[in-house]
Amino acid sequence: MIKRFTTFSFVLLFFTLSVFGQERIMNPVPERVATRVLPTAEITPRAIMDTLTPPSWSLACSDQAVNFTVNGAWGSIGGNNEFGDTEKAQRYSFSDVSPVNITETWVFFATAGVVGDADVRIKVYSANGDGAPDVLLGTSDPVKPSSFVLDDQMAFPTSFSFSTPALVEVTDFFVSVDFSDSYNNATDTLGMFMSSQDCGSGDDSWEKFGTGEWFPISNTDVSWGLDSDFWILPILEFEDPSNTNDVFAAKNGLQIFPARPNPAYERVDLPYELSKGSKVTIEVYAADGRLIERMDKGQLGPGSHVENYTVSNLPAGSYVYGIITEEARIMSRFMVNK
């Protein structure tokens, strides 16, 4: 569902430019709370890929999406606002796999106050020694706020595609939403969903000020004091996807491998490995975000595991599955052919 909002006037442009250098108004408050919905049918399915999720998505507190704003100020913390923040970036650590291409990114937007309908883009950066965004690795195709996927009760992702994939050959990198065009002539006010306060680490969530400097949102005098994750999810494709023994993704003691066969016909194997014992849950979603099945596997020991999942009763199409431990949640996809 795509909605359009036109709620702010061009007067906001002059107000924005006058406060680029001022101190922040603290005590951000939730403006919108919504229920998270996983990929929509608008997202093009791919057979060999992986979707990275923010670290907080392994926690129960991430079931709700929150859009923060500030009392007495226009704009949203998770988007274009009066303080001149031009980019919002989420850091990911992706070990044991190199190189990978970022071909698409999902961003969960809460609001879009459209005035000039300026282009919004995704940028991918390496991380420097201080943990901040560093070298630009790639930029997505633009998407206009009027095309954001919005809903009154649910948090749906908007897809950004990369005509030229961003090649990532480092273990730590950032995926950033660039709102800078909205400050030029558009004065759009855009809100992005985040995890709730104290759900995640604000050290992984950074923003770029109008001065060009980067800061985490959690722990500096000029930041919000939020311990939250931006809901920006990169989708990866692998340089050599033919080897099903390659690790697809690794996070906090959980590794997953490519689903096989992919596409599947009767059954699909979902292999994963645990570095230590953990309770494990496996979820399977349809392409429209509907939960098909949740399987509680109980306490499993360290080592290799394979879920043999029956797909003969499923319609042809793309499906998202998640392997969830007590410390990690990794999601990927498989296809079903008939």
N, C-alpha and C positions, 0 to 999 in steps of 0.2 A: 504494500500500500504506500503510495507516494502522496504526501500532502504538501501544500505550499503555504507559507506564512509570509505576510507582508505587514510587519508591525512596527518598524522603526523608520524614522525619517532621516533625511540628509543632514539634519542639524547635528546628528551624532558624530559625523565626521570631524567637525570642528572641536567638539568636546574630546574626542579621542586624541587628536593631535596635541591638545593642551596638557594631557596628563601622562605622556609617555615616560617622563622621568620621575613622577611622583612616587612616594612610598605606597605600599599596598594597604588596602583595607582588609584586615584579617577576619577570622571567624567565618569562613565560608559555610553556607548552609545548603542542605539538599533542596533543590527546586523541583526535581522530578524523580520519582522512583518507579521503576518498571521491572517486569519479569523478562529475563533473558531468553531469547529465542535463537537457536542455532541456524545454520545456513538456509537461505531461502532458495526457491527454485530459479531465481534470477541469476544465481551464480553458476557459471559454466562448469560442469563437472570435468575433472581430469582423472585419469586412471592412476598415474604415478605421481604422488605428491604427498605433502604433509602440511598440516596447519598448526602453527605454534600458537599457544594461548598464554596470556599473562600469568605470572607465577601464582597470583591469588586465585586463579580458577581451580586450583586443587583444593581450595578451602570451601566449607559450606557457606561462608558469608558472601561468596561471589554469586549466589543464585539471583541476587537482585542487582539491577543496574541503577546507578545514582548519577544525576546531573547536578553539580554544585553551582551555586551562584554566590553573590556577595551582597549583604544588606546595604542598601543605599547606593548601589552602583549598577549600571547597565552592563550586560554581557555575561558570559559564562566562563567559569574557570576551565572547563573542558573545551574551550574553543576561543574564537575571536572575542576580545574583551577590551575594556577601556584602558587597560594598563599596557597595551601595545605588544602583547605576547604574540609573536608571529608563527611559532611552531610549537606543537606538543608532541613529545617523543616517548616511546616505550622501549626500554632496553631488554634485549634477549641474550641469553647465553646458550649457545647451540654447539655442543661438543661432539667429537668423534666423527663428524661428517664434514667433508670439505672437498671440492667447493659445492655450493648450492646456488640456485637462481631464485630470486623472489619475482614471481610472475603476476601476483595479485595480492591485494591486501583488503581485509574487511575492517570497516570502522563502524562503530555503533553510535549513531547520532541521536540526540534527544530533541533538539530544536533547530530550526533554521528560520531566522528572521531575515527574509530576502528583501534587499533593496536594489542593489546593483547586480546581484547574481554573479559574483566574481568566481573565477576558477579556484578550486581547491585541489591540491596535489599531495601525493605521498612521496616522501624522500627517505632514502636508506643511507645510513652513515655507519662507518666503523666507530668503535669506542676508543678514546685515547687513554693514556695511563691514569688519568684522574677519574675515569669512568664516564666522561662526558662525550657527546657526539663529536666526531672529528672529521674524517674524510668522506665526502659525498660519493656514494657508490651507485646511485641510480635514482631516477625520478619517474613517477607514474604518469599516465595520461590524465588530463584534468577532468574533474567532475564538478558540475555546478550545484550549488545548494538546493536549487529548485528540483533537482533529481535525487536528493537524499531520500532514503527509505525511512519513513517516520510512522509512528503509531501512537495512539493515546495511552495504551496500556502495556505494550510489548516493546522490547529493544531488539530491533532487527538490524542486520549488517547492511551497509552500503559497500558495493564492490568497486575497487579501483584497480584497473588493469595496467600492466607495463608492456608497451609495444616493444621496448628493449628491456629485457629482464635485468634486474640488478644482481650482479655477480657478487656473492659473499664468500670470502675465503678467510674469514676471521671467526673466532669463537664468540666474541662479544660484539653486538651491533645494535643499532637503533632503527626503529621504523617510526617516522614522524609524519604528522599531518601539518601541511604548510598552509596557513590561513593568510599569508602576507598580502595577497592580492586584494583581500577584503578591506584593507586599510587605504588603498590608493584612491579609488573613486566609488567603491561599492557600499561601504559601511554596513555590510551584512553582519548580523550577530548570530553566531553559531554555537551550539551546545553539544558536547560530546559526553557520552556515558562513561562512567568510571566505576570501580568497585567502591563500596562504602568506606567510610573512615575507619582506619585500623584494619582494613582488609587488604593486605599487600604491603609493599614497601615503597614509600615515596622516593626512596633512593633510586628506584628503577624508572621513575617517571620524571622527565625533564621538560623544561620549556625554554624557548629562545626569546629573550626580551627584544624590544625594538632597538636596543643598543648593539645587538649581535651576540651578547653573552648568553651562555647556557647555565641554568641552575636546576637542581632537583627540586621538586615541589614540597619536600618534607622539612628540610633542616637548615635553612639559611634565613637570615633576617629579612630577606626580600622575597621569600617564598610563602606558600600558603599554610605550611604546617600540616599538610595532609599525608597520611600513610595510605595511599591508594594506587591502583594501577589504571592507566588509560586503556580503554578497550580498543586496541589497535592490533589486529591479528594478521601476521604475514603468512602467505601461502608459498611453500617452497617446492621447487622441482629439482630433481637431482641430475647431475651431469651424466651418470651411467645408471639409469633406473632398471637395467636388465638383470642386475645381480640381486637376487632376493635375499642374499646373506648380508647385504649392506645394512648397517644401522640406519633407520629412517630418522629417528630422533632420540635424544637422550636428555633426561631431566631428573635430578634428585633421586638417582638410584633406579630409575625406570628407563628401559630402552625398548623401542618398538621397531619392528622390521616390516617390509612391504607385505600387504595382504596378498595371498596367493591361493588359487589363480586369480588374476585380476585382468579382465572381467571374470566373474564367477558364474556358474550355471546351477549346480546343485548345492554345493557347500563352499565355504571360503575359510581358509586358515588365517587366523589373526595372531601371529607370533609376537612374543614380547619376552623380556628378560628382567629379572629383579636382582639387584645387587645385595639385597637383604630381604628378610621376610617381611610381609606386609599383608594387610587386608586388601583385596582387589575387587573392584567393580568394573563391569564392562557395559557400556551403553551403545545402542544402535539407534540412529536417527534417520528419518526420511529426509529428502532434499528440502522439504518445506519446513524443517525444524521439528516435526512431530516425533516424539519419543516412541520408538517401536518396541524396544525391549530393554530392560535393565536386569543384568545378571550379577547377583552377589556370589562371588567365587570363594568367599571366606578367607581365612588366613592361609597364605601360600608361602612356601619356603623360597630361599634364594635359588637362582638358576633360570633355565629356559622353560617357557610355558607356551602352549598353543591353544587358542580357543577355536574349536571346530564348529563354525556357525552355519546352520542350515539356511539357505537362501532360496530354495526351490519354491517356497510359498510367497516370495516377494515379487512384485512387479519389476520389470526391467527399469533400470535407472541408476542414479548415483545415490550412495548412502554414506553417511558420516558415522564413524564409530569412535569411542573414547575408551582408553585404558586408564583407570583411575586407581591410584594407591593412596596411602595415608599422607604422602608427601608430594605427589605429582599427578598431573592430568595431561595426557597427550592425546591429540585427536588426529585422525587421518580419514581416508575415504576408500571405498571399493565400489566397483561397478557390478551390476547384475545384468546379464544378457539372457534372452529366452530364445 
